[in-house]
């Protein structure tokens, strides 16, 4: 991959990472503010807790995505970004645009998902 495309993907990844970190900061701020007001009604409390749990699950998924973004940025630095970890072929640019943290080309990813599906049976 040429330097111009690498710079494009690096910028894309950095913007995505910053947006995720900002959302996490806002979540932590709102959770710490909400902690002072506990509804008296049990149904309201349960609803509040369900909402918090949902939000924390989303943030946990985002935390994992941030780790993948960091891995992709490291790959850019060491020259392995855009190379499939299984077959060693270049990952299609369209795939990287759709999922900049992709580690596998589309064919290898399909095979892995098919194997995963078989193992669940």
N, C-alpha and C positions, 0 to 999 in steps of 0.2 A: 504494500500500500504506500502511496506517495506521501510526502510530508504535508501537503495541503489537506488531503483527506484525513490524515492523522490529527492535524490541528483542528479540523472541523469536529471530529468525534471527541476529542479531548474537551473542547469548549462545550459541546452538548452534554457530556458526562458531568463536567464541573457545574453547569447550570442546574442539571437535574439533582445533583448532590446537594447544592445550596438550597434549592427549593424544599427538598425533603428535610434538611436540617432546620429550616425555618418553621416548617409545619410542626416538627417535634418540639421546638422551643415554645411555640404557641400552645401546644397541647399541655406541656408541663406547666406553663403559666396558668392556663385555665383550670387545670386539675388542682393546683395549689390554692387557687382562689375559691373554687367550689367547695373545698374541704371544710370550710367554716360553716356552711349552711347545710344542715341535715334536715330533710323533710320529716315531719312528725308522722305522716301517713305511711304505713308500710308499703302500700302499692307504689306511692311516689318514690320511696327509697329504693324499692326493687327496680323501678324504671330507671332511676338515676344510675344505679350500679350496673344495670345491663348496658346502658349507654356508655358508661366509662369503660367497661370491659371490652365492648365492641371497638371503641376508640383505641384502647391499648393494644388490641390484636392487630388493628390496622397499622399502628406505629411499629409494632414488632416486625411485621412484614416489611415495612419501609426500612427498618434498621438492617434487615437482611439484604435489602436492595442496595443500601449504602455500602455494605461490605462488598457486594458484587461490583459496584461502581468503583470502589477503591482498587479491587483486583484488576478491573479493566484499565484503569489509569496506570497501574503498575505495568501492565502488559504493553501499554503505549510506550512507557519509558524504556522497557527492555527489548522492544522491537518484536513482540509476539502477538500484538493486538490484531484481531481479524483472522487468526489462524485457528482452525478447528483442532481441539485438543485430542480428538480421536484419530482422524485420518490425516491431519497435517495440511489439508488443502485450505485455500483462502475461503473465508466465510463471505457469502454474497453481500455486496454493499447494501442492497435493499433490506436484507435481513438485519444488518447492523443498524440501519436507519430506524427500523421498527423496534429493535431490541438491542441497544448499544452494548449491553452487558453479555451478549450471546457468546458462549464458549464453544459451541458446536455448529457446524454447517447444518443446513436443514435436513439433509439425508441422514446424518448421524443422529441428530435429535429425534427424528422419526423412529429410527431403530431403537434408540434408548427408551422412548416412550412405549413402543410396542413390547419391549422386554419387560418394562415396568408393569404394563397391563397384564402380561402373562403371569408374572410373579404374584400378582394380587389374587389370582384365581384360586 
